[in-house]
Amino acid sequence: MDIKDGVKFGNGIISGYTSIFLGILTFLGVLCFKYPEELTTPEFREVYTGESMRVFLMCSIIASFVFALSSFLVSSKQKLSLIGILFCTATIVLGGFDVDARAVDKTAWHLGLDWLILDLFLMAVIFVPIEIVFPKRKDQPTFHNEWRTDLIYFTISHLFIQFFGTITQQPAKLFFGGMGLESVQHFIQSMPFAVELFLAFFLTDLFQYWTHRFFHRHSFMWRFHSIHHSTENMDWLAGSRTHFIDIFVTRSMAFIPLYVLGFSTITFNVYVIFMAIHAVLIHANTRINFGFLRYIIATPQYHHWHHCKNPKYYGKNFATIFPFIDKMFGTYYLPKNVWPEDTGLLEAHFPKGYVKQAVYPFTKSPFDKDLEMTEYSER
């Protein structure tokens, strides 16, 4: 779907898609209320209350109807508003205005549908307007050719948050669980919160820097990481395009210092929330350069250079949070007001779609190794 010419203020298209978006979220939200043991995350339920989510659900239903009505009155594509109304109607039939925020029993396994709904809503509310008002690539449509693929990546990573969280912590627990560092852990937790948080950010970014660089420097690992670099449309969803092997290795390495050194639970939670938002920001299609802050923390301009398609600029900006880590190891690159012309891979026939990209690293012929190293060794 390419609606580059259709997404304009005043023609009802934006309100139509907003109605559909809210309608789908409200429908999924009712399912969370009906099956909370199976569809919601115990750790995340501690962040919000059932009553607040009930109010949020009802307000979203009303908002979806308002956007649908607005779209119906001014748009030539009235089917958008009708789809939005259909989802809202289904939500109400399921009991959207009469949900019960009951007590929830803990289960061994669950999906993170609540985490998906709230994070998708917040990220869309924050970043879609930014990309519309302050775009870097003005000719890039909001719904580009591969937006569905990136949305699938986003959805899977959120729905299976328990699975990814469990398996990525196992290496740290398995190899470093019995090191007897109680005194060090006590010292870490006795630090002022700001100092502890900075140390956690620095150590995780340092571990991720070398993990990230390892993915770029080794042919076999590059097969997995190339999935992330395959997007030619950098936007708020692009950061979600990550192969599950890439997720496992990278997050496992980041969890090592957090687990071994015993950082507090609040520090860990702040780190996870920050990374969830920051990963969306640095991939966003926005020309905002954040002034002097871009020299302190990674920004869209900084990370877009890492995704640059031009081989001349390969092997730059591996740090996820702090640019000074790249300075430490000679991989820093941030020209004052210049952005890369394009992003993506040189490989002409890279697979499209989630399933094809998931199996791609496992299906490449061993005879492709020399080609891979020739083409990507400088990344």
Protein Blocks (a to p, Z undefined) as FASTA:
>chain_A
ZZklmmcghilmmmmmmmmmmmmmmmmmmmmmmmmmlmpcfklmmmpcfklmmmmmmmmm
mmmmmmmmmmmmmpcblmlmmmmmmmmmmmmmnopmmcccddddddfbdcdkklmmmmmm
mmmmmmmmmmmmmcfblmlcfblfklmmmmmmmmmmmmmmmmmmmmmmmmmmmmmmmnop
mmmmmmmmmpcfklmmmmmmmmmmmmmmmmmmmmmmpmklmmmmmmmmmpcbdcfklmmm
ccfklmmmmmmmmmmmmmmnopafklmmmmmmmmmmmmmmmmpccfbeoimmlmmpccfk
lmmmmmpmblklgoiakbfklmmlmmmnopaccdfklccfbgcdfblkbcedjklmmmmm
mmpcfklmmmmmmmmmmZZ
